[in-house]
Amino acid sequence: MTILISSILNAALYRLAGEGGFDNAKLIRRLGCSLVTVGTLFLMGLSAPWWCWVTSIFLMSILNSYFDFIDGTDNYYLHGLVQGLAILPFMVVIPWWLIVARAIVMGLFMGLWCKYFMNVWVEELGRGASLSFTLPILLIGG
């Protein structure tokens, strides 16, 4: 149930920021989605040093780029991969390969999702939800 609620919250925050039209809309996505994602790890029972939590929130917030500076187009594959890698500080309590596996799944999901669904609402809701619904990957074997 935690993952479902978290996925819905992340989808809503991600889309709300995409809607724009108000001051600090991007902050909603950057900070809101970061807090929900990392908070979900806490609710899943993850125990880690304080700096893992703070650093991951910071990384998710600042690495929220679509990397369009590379060739002028949004790269959702890279966006998903980097958002997944933002929780690398947790490798002190989660095997690094699970974090990388989740990041790869997120990159592939976001890239393919946006390739096949060309509606901005569907795209953003799916990308936002994936921040949470991929978290169980981190529990494989644990």
C-alpha positions in Angstrom: 0.0 0.0 0.0 2.9 2.3 0.8 4.3 2.0 -2.8 0.8 2.6 -4.3 0.2 5.8 -2.3 3.8 7.0 -2.9 3.4 6.4 -6.6 0.2 8.4 -6.8 1.7 11.2 -4.8 4.8 11.3 -7.0 2.7 11.2 -10.1 0.6 14.1 -8.9 3.6 16.2 -7.8 5.5 15.5 -11.0 2.5 16.5 -13.1 1.6 19.5 -11.0 5.1 20.9 -11.7 4.8 20.2 -15.4 1.5 22.1 -15.4 3.5 25.2 -14.2 1.6 28.5 -14.2 2.6 29.4 -10.7 5.8 30.5 -8.9 8.2 27.7 -8.0 6.4 25.0 -9.9 9.7 23.2 -10.6 10.4 23.2 -6.9 7.3 21.1 -6.4 8.8 18.4 -8.6 12.3 18.7 -7.4 11.8 18.8 -3.7 8.3 17.2 -3.4 9.2 14.1 -5.5 12.5 13.8 -3.8 11.0 13.9 -0.3 8.2 11.4 -1.3 10.7 9.0 -2.8 13.2 9.1 0.0 10.4 9.1 2.6 9.0 6.0 1.0 12.4 4.3 1.6 12.0 5.2 5.2 8.5 3.9 5.4 9.7 0.7 3.8 11.9 0.2 6.9 15.2 1.2 5.4 17.7 2.2 8.1 20.6 4.4 6.9 22.9 7.1 8.2 21.4 10.6 8.2 23.7 11.8 5.4 22.3 9.2 3.0 18.8 10.7 3.3 20.0 14.3 3.0 22.4 13.6 0.1 19.8 11.6 -1.9 17.2 14.3 -1.5 19.7 16.9 -2.7 20.9 14.8 -5.6 17.3 14.0 -6.8 16.5 17.7 -6.6 19.5 19.0 -8.5 19.8 16.2 -11.1 16.2 16.7 -12.3 17.3 17.6 -15.9 16.0 16.2 -19.2 19.6 16.7 -20.6 18.2 18.7 -23.5 21.5 20.7 -23.5 23.2 17.7 -25.1 21.4 17.8 -28.5 18.3 20.0 -28.0 15.8 17.2 -27.3 14.6 15.8 -23.9 16.4 12.6 -23.1 14.0 10.7 -20.9 16.2 7.6 -20.8 19.0 9.6 -19.2 16.6 11.5 -17.0 15.3 8.2 -15.5 18.8 6.7 -15.2 20.1 9.7 -13.3 17.1 10.0 -11.1 17.6 6.3 -10.2 21.3 6.9 -9.5 20.5 9.8 -7.2 20.0 7.3 -4.3 23.6 6.0 -4.7 24.5 7.2 -1.2 22.3 4.4 0.1 24.8 1.9 -1.2 26.1 1.8 2.4 23.0 -0.3 3.2 21.7 -1.4 -0.2 23.9 -3.4 -2.6 25.1 -1.0 -5.3 24.0 -3.3 -8.1 20.4 -3.1 -6.9 20.6 0.7 -7.1 22.1 0.5 -10.6 19.5 -2.1 -11.7 16.7 0.2 -10.5 18.3 3.1 -12.3 18.5 1.1 -15.5 14.8 0.0 -15.2 13.8 3.7 -14.5 15.8 4.9 -17.6 14.3 2.3 -19.8 10.8 2.8 -18.5 10.9 6.6 -18.8 12.4 6.5 -22.2 10.1 3.9 -23.6 7.0 5.4 -21.8 7.6 8.8 -23.4 8.4 7.2 -26.8 5.0 5.4 -26.9 2.8 7.8 -25.0 2.9 11.2 -26.6 0.4 12.8 -24.2 2.1 15.2 -21.7 -0.3 14.1 -18.9 0.3 10.4 -19.4 4.0 11.0 -19.8 4.4 13.0 -16.6 2.2 10.9 -14.5 4.1 7.7 -15.6 7.5 9.2 -15.0 6.5 10.5 -11.6 4.9 7.2 -10.5 8.0 5.3 -11.6 10.1 7.1 -8.9 8.1 5.0 -6.4 6.9 1.9 -8.1 10.5 0.9 -8.9 11.6 1.1 -5.2 10.8 -2.6 -4.5 13.7 -3.5 -6.8 15.9 -2.3 -4.0 14.6 -5.1 -1.7 15.4 -8.0 -4.0 17.3 -10.5 -1.9 17.0 -8.4 1.2 
